[in-house]
Amino acid sequence: ALFYFHDASSFLLVYAATAYFFSHKMVRLVLLTAPIASILGGLALGRAFGWWIRSIVEFRPSIGQIWQNMWQFGAKDDKNFNNNKSDGKKKSNGKKDVSKQNGGKKEATASSGSKVFNTTKIIIGKLLRVGLGLYVAQTYVKPRGEEFHKTSREKAEQMSHPTILFKGTLQSGEEVTVDDYRDAYWWLRDNTPEDARIMAWWDYGYQITAIANRTTIADGNTWNHEHIALLGRALTSPEKEGHRIARHLADYMLVWAGGGGDDLAKSPHLARIANSVYRHMCPNDPTCRRFGFTQQGQPSEAMAASLLYRLHSHGKPGVEADKNRYALNFVSVIIFQH
């Protein structure tokens, strides 16, 4: 696109830059990069393959050129046939000087020897290019292509599962179905009052409403940024302060615990959202670096004191939610009652 700059190529470059910018801001938008990544990847492979073919057959493959040659093939054959016929008549009627033929034998011999040398040199060069291309394809392209295909298949299988029902693998290698989300939503539906209010991070809001049939404090409709920030503030504030906010808004707290993508793993993001509105959450620290894990894998002081951490890690050595404020009702997807 850079070497053949025109409207189409400039569109691809703008599309690529825009997709990269937004996907870098939010990982969910990485889907936007799929079409342009495929296009640019195909262009790169096409350029490499075109160079390889051109170095062997000495012409650049072009669909337009091939199409034009197909139409002109018949006309060229007729023209060559007529030219050969007329040349034959001239040769049969003309007489050549014998002395000129004998004088040109040495030049013809030298010329033919030079042609053989050049032809051999060209053939060797082509064979080297073919060998180089095959080596690169076998050593680099094939292994990475197989790895890419394997990874794509695995990701496709992972993403094809329902978001509340997915497969996992135990340490023994046994494959199990993780159904904790749905069990928790059914528990809410069957064991809480119909007017109960459920506080959870907004990722689960639609599911709580649809499956548990209960009111949720926030869902995927995040147009009200201040509302989401208040939810983040309640979860990432110290336990006492967070309880005051949560008790005013909801009757139950739902926390997803377990696995690499649970609520604790998301908590630095929650703190940054809260700090974008409530600046005292992380003073002079827009990215809330003090809220997270240390290099040793231990929670920072701010995280260890937070309501989310106390609820998430309840029952672990040295961690317990205040029994005067919360009662544990359901384990796996953890549900507390105020």
Secondary structure, 3 states (H helix, E strand, C coil): CCCCCCHHHHHHHHHHHHHHHHHHHCHHHHHHHHHHHHHHHHHHHHHHHHHHHHHHHCCCCCHHHHHHHHHHHHHHHHHHHHHHHHHHHHHHHCCCCHHHHHHCHHHHHHHHHHHHHHHHHHHHHHHHHHHHHHHHHHHHHHHHHHHHHHHHHHHHHHHHCCCCCEEEECCCCCEEEECHHHHHHHHHHHHCCCCCEEECCHHHHHHHHHHHCCEECCCCCCCCHHHHHHHHHHHHCEHHHHHHHHHHHCCEEEEECCCCCCHHHHHHHHHHHHHHHCHHHCCCCCCCCCCCECCCCCECHHHHHEHHHHHHCCCCCCCCCCCCCCEEEECCEEEEEC
